[in-house]
């Protein structure tokens, strides 16, 4: 699925799984079997599952730049 970012731990391809026949739980994660972390997220809709999976922490450089900008003001 092209709109999913790769796994933040191993770089592997993420997959989406509909967990219940009625589609009430969507799981997105790294299910390759080669990832030591095997991260995943559960959500009630496909859009929420994709958004949750694609959410990433800011890189440290960005945090440091934000702090430096605040100090400079």
C-alpha positions in Angstrom: 0.0 0.0 0.0 1.8 3.1 -1.2 0.3 5.6 1.2 1.8 3.9 4.2 5.3 4.9 5.4 7.8 2.1 5.8 8.5 0.6 9.2 10.4 3.2 11.4 12.5 0.4 12.8 13.5 -1.9 10.0 12.4 0.0 6.9 10.2 -2.8 5.8 6.9 -2.4 4.0 3.9 -1.8 6.2 0.6 -3.8 5.7 -3.0 -3.2 6.5 -5.2 -5.9 7.9 -8.9 -5.8 8.4 -9.2 -7.6 11.8 -12.9 -8.4 11.9 -15.3 -9.4 9.1 -17.4 -6.3 9.8 -14.4 -4.0 9.4 -14.6 -2.5 12.8 -10.9 -2.8 13.5 -8.1 -2.0 11.1 -4.5 -2.9 12.0 -1.5 -1.4 10.2 2.0 -2.6 11.0 5.2 -4.3 10.1 4.2 -7.9 9.7 7.2 -9.1 7.6 8.5 -11.4 10.3 12.0 -9.9 9.9 11.4 -6.9 12.2 12.6 -7.2 15.8 10.1 -4.6 17.0 7.0 -5.6 15.0 5.2 -2.3 15.6 1.5 -2.0 14.8 -1.6 0.2 15.5 -5.3 -0.6 15.8 -8.0 1.8 14.7 -11.7 1.8 13.9 -11.3 3.1 10.3 -8.8 2.8 7.5 -8.1 6.6 7.5 -7.4 6.6 11.2 -5.1 3.6 10.9 -3.1 5.1 8.1 -2.8 8.4 10.0 -1.7 6.7 13.2 0.9 4.5 11.4 2.3 7.5 9.4 2.7 9.7 12.5 6.3 10.0 13.4 8.3 11.8 16.0 10.2 14.8 14.9 13.9 14.3 14.3 16.2 15.5 17.0 17.7 18.2 14.7 14.2 19.7 14.4 13.7 19.8 18.1 17.1 21.5 18.6 16.3 24.0 15.9 13.0 24.8 17.5 14.6 25.3 20.9 17.4 27.5 19.4 14.7 29.6 17.7 12.8 30.1 21.0 16.0 31.0 22.9 17.0 33.5 20.2 13.7 35.4 20.6 
